[in-house]
Amino acid sequence: MMAPNADPDVAKGAPANRAEFLEVYQKLKSQLLEDTEAFTYTDDSRRWVARMLDYNVPGGKLNRGLSVVDSLKHLKNGVELSEEEKFLASVLGWCIEWLQAYFLVLDDIMDSSITRRGQPCWYRVPQVGFIAINDGILLRNHIFRMLRWYFRSKAYYLELNDLFNEVEFQTSAGQMLGLITTPAGEVDLSKYVISTYIKIVQCKTAYYSVYLPVACALLMMGKNLENYKPTQDILDDYLDCYGDPHFIGKIGTDIEDSKCSWLIVQALKRANSDRRQCLLDNYGKADPTCVSKVKTIYNELALQSVFSEYEKEVYDKLVAEIENQEDHALQTVLKAFLGKIHKRQK
């Protein structure tokens, strides 16, 4: 099915950079607001959805979406993408950004968060409130309308739908695990072990942040994802090491919110009985004095050095695993991801 007012040749001037990528967002947004196949907008509802999309979807760095285009370029061994390929890769990139917006809108409500990307969380905007829950559901449904518009005639259309559904399930399962490990008002540090931490990070972040962009590009290349299971394992390893933005120096409110973070897992593993008791007494409390005591223990245990050693070990392992891949174009994709993530930590 053709998208509303979609050009027969798919798109002109497909993106090669962030600015042009954002032009595709405007096109998709307009098509969604003009889509009368299943719903006829009132003026008020069209304005609401337009505002909701602009507030939640195109913010941030857009790294996940842009990575689909970059990955496809690498997989084609430097052969220039056609206009159609660049546009379709951008549509998939925006589907990922829509997916992230859906997750974040609901996650902020579950976490009672205050701000997101330097502005109030969507549900805290006046007159929005818990309407944001339905907005999150709308964002999720937009994804599959866009997939149907642009990929229904493609041989990999069914695999694309399965991929997005599977990633949504894995991310939701990771969110559930994180929520029941750190329920509001309760702190049970016996649950804060490395295996639980890794599972939360892999499910909640790895699938849609790292695996999904690469998998979308592989499908566009006509690849069978079943033949790339080792690739998913490598991408999981990325997130074991680089998936938590609060490793060192970016603790945020993890202490106050009693998050199962890499830092608290490592601190509990290394603390003597006195320090462990101090962590038990102070972790998960908003009192600045309690937070300070936890941070002091982090410093006393030299977790910065611990992470530096761990990071080098994982980095060397990843390089070796990537170089063992038979597909040299895929090696390039994976090394590009590793380079961006590794550089981000510096």
C-alpha positions as CSV (number, residue, x, y, z in Angstrom):
1,M,0.0,0.0,0.0
2,M,1.3,3.4,-0.9
3,A,1.6,6.0,1.9
4,P,-0.8,8.9,1.7
5,N,0.6,11.3,-1.0
6,A,3.8,9.2,-1.2
7,D,5.8,9.8,-4.4
8,P,5.6,6.8,-6.8
9,D,9.4,6.7,-7.0
10,V,9.5,6.6,-3.1
11,A,11.5,9.8,-2.4
12,K,13.6,12.5,-3.9
13,G,16.7,13.8,-2.3
14,A,17.2,11.0,0.2
15,P,19.3,11.8,3.3
16,A,23.0,11.7,3.7
17,N,23.2,13.6,6.9
18,R,21.2,14.6,10.0
19,A,19.5,17.6,8.4
20,E,18.3,15.5,5.5
21,F,17.3,12.7,7.9
22,L,15.1,15.2,9.7
23,E,13.5,16.1,6.4
24,V,12.3,12.4,6.2
25,Y,10.8,12.9,9.7
26,Q,8.7,15.8,8.4
27,K,7.5,13.7,5.4
28,L,6.5,10.8,7.6
29,K,4.8,13.1,10.2
30,S,2.8,14.7,7.4
31,Q,1.7,11.4,6.0
32,L,0.6,10.1,9.4
33,L,-1.5,13.3,10.0
34,E,-3.0,12.9,6.5
35,D,-3.7,9.2,6.9
36,T,-7.5,8.8,6.7
37,E,-7.5,5.1,5.9
38,A,-8.5,4.1,9.4
39,F,-9.2,7.4,11.3
40,T,-10.5,10.8,10.3
41,Y,-8.8,13.5,12.4
42,T,-10.6,16.4,13.9
43,D,-8.6,19.7,13.9
44,D,-8.0,19.3,17.6
45,S,-6.7,15.7,17.4
46,R,-4.5,16.5,14.4
47,R,-2.9,19.4,16.4
48,W,-2.5,17.2,19.4
49,V,-0.7,14.4,17.5
50,A,1.5,16.8,15.6
51,R,2.6,18.5,18.9
52,M,3.1,15.1,20.6
53,L,5.3,13.8,17.7
54,D,7.5,17.0,17.6
55,Y,7.9,16.9,21.4
56,N,8.9,13.2,21.7
57,V,10.3,11.8,18.4
58,P,13.0,14.0,16.8
59,G,14.8,15.0,20.0
60,G,18.1,13.5,21.1
61,K,21.1,12.6,19.0
62,L,19.2,10.3,16.6
63,N,22.2,7.9,16.6
64,R,19.9,4.8,16.4
65,G,18.1,6.0,13.3
66,L,21.1,7.3,11.5
67,S,22.9,4.0,12.2
68,V,20.5,2.2,9.8
69,V,21.7,4.4,6.9
70,D,25.4,4.1,8.0
71,S,25.2,0.3,8.4
72,L,23.6,-0.2,5.0
73,K,26.4,1.9,3.4
74,H,29.0,-0.3,5.1
75,L,27.3,-3.5,4.1
76,K,27.4,-2.4,0.5
77,N,31.2,-2.0,0.7
78,G,31.2,1.6,-0.1
79,V,29.0,1.4,-3.2
80,E,26.8,4.5,-3.2
81,L,23.3,3.9,-2.1
82,S,20.5,4.6,-4.5
83,E,18.0,7.3,-3.6
84,E,15.4,4.7,-2.8
85,E,17.8,2.7,-0.5
86,K,18.8,5.8,1.4
87,F,15.1,6.9,1.8
88,L,14.0,3.4,2.9
89,A,16.9,3.1,5.3
90,S,15.9,6.4,6.8
91,V,12.3,5.3,7.2
92,L,13.5,2.3,9.1
93,G,15.7,4.6,11.1
94,W,12.7,6.7,12.0
95,C,10.7,3.6,13.0
96,I,13.5,3.0,15.5
97,E,13.3,6.6,16.8
98,W,9.5,6.2,17.0
99,L,10.0,3.0,19.0
100,Q,12.4,4.8,21.4
101,A,9.9,7.6,21.9
102,Y,7.2,5.1,22.7
103,F,9.4,3.4,25.3
104,L,10.5,6.7,26.9
105,V,7.1,8.2,27.1
106,L,5.8,5.2,29.1
107,D,9.1,4.7,31.0
108,D,9.0,8.3,32.3
109,I,5.5,7.7,33.8
110,M,6.6,4.4,35.4
111,D,9.7,6.0,36.9
112,S,7.9,9.3,37.9
113,S,10.6,11.1,36.0
114,I,10.7,14.9,35.9
115,T,12.6,15.8,32.8
116,R,13.7,14.2,29.6
117,R,16.3,15.8,27.3
118,G,16.3,19.1,29.2
119,Q,12.5,19.6,29.1
120,P,9.6,18.3,31.2
121,C,8.6,14.7,30.5
122,W,5.6,14.6,28.1
123,Y,3.2,13.4,30.8
124,R,4.2,16.4,33.0
125,V,3.3,19.0,30.3
126,P,0.2,20.9,31.3
127,Q,-3.0,19.2,30.0
128,V,-1.2,16.0,29.0
129,G,-1.0,14.0,32.2
130,F,-1.9,10.3,31.7
131,I,-3.2,11.0,28.2
132,A,0.5,10.3,27.5
133,I,-0.2,6.6,28.0
134,N,-2.5,6.6,25.0
135,D,0.1,8.7,23.1
136,G,2.7,6.0,23.7
137,I,0.3,3.5,22.3
138,L,-0.2,5.7,19.2
139,L,3.5,6.0,18.7
140,R,3.8,2.2,18.8
141,N,1.1,1.8,16.2
142,H,2.5,4.4,13.9
143,I,5.6,2.2,13.4
144,F,3.6,-0.6,11.8
145,R,1.7,1.8,9.6
146,M,4.9,3.2,8.2
147,L,6.3,-0.3,7.7
148,R,3.2,-1.3,5.8
149,W,3.3,1.8,3.6
150,Y,6.8,1.4,2.5
151,F,7.8,-2.2,2.9
152,R,4.7,-4.3,2.2
153,S,5.9,-5.2,-1.3
154,K,9.4,-6.1,-0.1
155,A,10.4,-9.8,0.3
156,Y,11.6,-9.1,3.9
157,Y,8.4,-7.3,5.1
158,L,7.3,-10.2,7.3
159,E,10.8,-10.4,8.8
160,L,10.8,-6.7,9.5
161,N,7.5,-7.0,11.4
162,D,8.8,-10.0,13.4
163,L,12.0,-8.1,14.2
164,F,10.2,-5.0,15.6
165,N,7.8,-7.2,17.5
166,E,10.6,-9.2,19.0
167,V,12.7,-6.2,20.0
168,E,9.6,-4.6,21.6
169,F,9.1,-7.8,23.6
170,Q,12.7,-8.0,24.7
171,T,12.8,-4.4,25.8
172,S,9.5,-4.7,27.7
173,A,10.8,-7.8,29.4
174,G,14.0,-5.9,30.4
175,Q,11.9,-3.0,31.7
176,M,9.8,-5.4,33.8
177,L,13.0,-7.0,35.2
178,G,14.4,-3.6,36.1
179,L,11.1,-2.5,37.8
180,I,10.7,-5.6,39.9
181,T,14.4,-5.6,40.9
182,T,14.0,-2.0,42.2
183,P,10.4,-1.6,43.2
184,A,9.4,1.8,44.5
185,G,9.9,2.2,48.2
186,E,11.9,-1.0,48.6
187,V,15.6,-1.7,48.5
188,D,16.8,-5.3,48.5
189,L,20.5,-5.2,47.5
190,S,20.7,-9.0,47.6
191,K,19.1,-8.9,44.1
192,Y,21.9,-6.6,42.8
193,V,24.1,-9.1,41.1
194,I,26.0,-8.9,37.8
195,S,23.8,-11.5,36.0
196,T,20.7,-9.5,36.7
197,Y,22.3,-6.3,35.8
198,I,23.5,-7.7,32.4
199,K,20.1,-9.1,31.6
200,I,18.4,-5.8,32.3
201,V,20.9,-3.9,30.2
202,Q,20.8,-6.4,27.3
203,C,17.0,-6.5,27.1
204,K,16.2,-2.9,28.0
205,T,18.8,-1.3,25.9
206,A,20.8,-3.6,23.6
207,Y,18.1,-4.9,21.3
208,Y,16.7,-1.6,20.1
209,S,19.8,0.5,20.5
210,V,22.4,-1.6,18.8
211,Y,21.0,-4.8,17.3
212,L,17.9,-3.4,15.7
213,P,19.7,-0.8,13.4
214,V,22.2,-3.5,12.2
215,A,19.4,-6.1,11.7
216,C,17.3,-3.6,9.7
217,A,20.3,-3.0,7.3
218,L,20.9,-6.7,7.0
219,L,17.3,-7.3,6.0
220,M,17.5,-4.6,3.4
221,M,20.5,-6.5,2.0
222,G,18.4,-9.6,1.7
223,K,20.2,-11.4,4.5
224,N,18.6,-14.1,6.7
225,L,19.0,-13.0,10.3
226,E,19.1,-16.6,11.5
227,N,22.6,-16.8,9.9
228,Y,23.8,-13.8,11.9
229,K,23.2,-15.1,15.5
230,P,26.9,-14.6,16.4
231,T,26.5,-10.9,15.4
232,Q,23.8,-10.5,18.0
233,D,26.0,-12.1,20.6
234,I,28.8,-9.6,19.7
235,L,26.3,-6.7,19.9
236,D,25.1,-8.0,23.3
237,D,28.7,-7.9,24.5
238,Y,28.9,-4.2,23.4
239,L,26.1,-3.4,25.8
240,D,27.5,-5.5,28.7
241,C,30.3,-3.0,28.8
242,Y,28.9,0.2,27.2
243,G,25.1,0.0,27.7
244,D,24.9,1.8,31.1
245,P,25.3,5.5,30.8
246,H,26.0,5.7,34.5
247,F,29.2,3.7,34.7
248,I,31.6,6.4,35.9
249,G,31.0,10.1,36.5
250,K,27.4,10.1,35.3
251,I,25.6,8.6,38.3
252,G,22.6,10.9,37.9
253,T,19.9,9.8,40.4
254,D,20.7,6.1,40.3
255,I,21.6,6.1,44.0
256,E,18.4,7.9,45.1
257,D,16.3,5.7,42.8
258,S,18.0,2.5,44.0
259,K,18.8,1.5,40.4
260,C,20.6,-1.8,39.8
261,S,23.6,-0.1,38.2
262,W,27.1,-1.4,37.3
263,L,28.5,0.8,40.1
264,I,26.4,-0.6,43.0
265,V,26.8,-4.2,41.7
266,Q,30.6,-3.8,41.7
267,A,30.6,-2.0,45.0
268,L,28.6,-4.8,46.7
269,K,31.0,-7.4,45.2
270,R,34.1,-5.7,46.6
271,A,33.0,-4.1,49.9
272,N,34.0,-5.4,53.3
273,S,31.4,-5.9,55.9
274,D,31.5,-2.3,57.2
275,R,31.2,-0.8,53.7
276,R,28.5,-3.2,52.8
277,Q,26.5,-2.2,55.8
278,C,27.0,1.5,54.9
279,L,25.7,0.7,51.4
280,L,22.7,-1.1,52.8
281,D,21.9,1.8,55.2
282,N,22.2,4.6,52.6
283,Y,21.5,3.3,49.1
284,G,18.1,4.2,47.7
285,K,17.7,7.3,49.9
286,A,17.3,10.8,48.6
287,D,19.1,12.4,51.5
288,P,22.2,14.2,50.1
289,T,24.2,12.9,53.1
290,C,23.3,9.3,52.2
291,V,24.1,9.8,48.6
292,S,27.5,11.3,49.5
293,K,28.3,8.2,51.7
294,V,27.6,5.9,48.8
295,K,29.7,7.9,46.4
296,T,32.6,8.0,48.9
297,I,32.6,4.2,48.9
298,Y,32.6,4.1,45.1
299,N,35.7,6.3,45.3
300,E,37.4,4.2,48.0
301,L,36.9,1.1,46.0
302,A,38.5,2.7,43.0
303,L,35.7,1.8,40.7
304,Q,37.1,4.1,38.0
305,S,40.2,1.8,37.7
306,V,38.1,-1.3,37.9
307,F,36.0,-0.1,35.0
308,S,39.1,0.9,32.9
309,E,40.5,-2.6,33.3
310,Y,37.1,-4.2,32.5
311,E,36.7,-1.9,29.5
312,K,40.1,-2.9,28.0
313,E,39.3,-6.6,28.4
314,V,36.0,-6.3,26.7
315,Y,37.3,-4.0,24.0
316,D,40.1,-6.5,23.1
317,K,37.6,-9.4,23.1
318,L,35.2,-7.5,20.8
319,V,37.9,-6.7,18.3
320,A,38.9,-10.3,18.2
321,E,35.3,-11.5,17.7
322,I,34.7,-9.0,15.0
323,E,37.8,-9.9,13.1
324,N,36.6,-13.5,13.2
325,Q,33.5,-12.6,11.1
326,E,33.7,-14.0,7.6
327,D,31.8,-11.1,6.1
328,H,34.2,-8.2,5.8
329,A,31.5,-5.7,5.2
330,L,29.8,-6.8,8.5
331,Q,33.2,-6.4,10.2
332,T,33.2,-2.7,9.0
333,V,29.7,-2.2,10.5
334,L,30.6,-3.7,13.8
335,K,33.9,-1.8,14.1
336,A,32.1,1.4,13.3
337,F,29.7,0.7,16.2
338,L,32.5,-0.2,18.5
339,G,34.4,3.0,17.6
340,K,31.5,5.2,18.2
341,I,30.6,3.6,21.6
342,H,34.1,3.3,22.8
343,K,34.8,7.0,21.9
344,R,31.7,8.1,23.7
345,Q,33.1,6.8,27.0
346,K,36.3,8.9,26.6
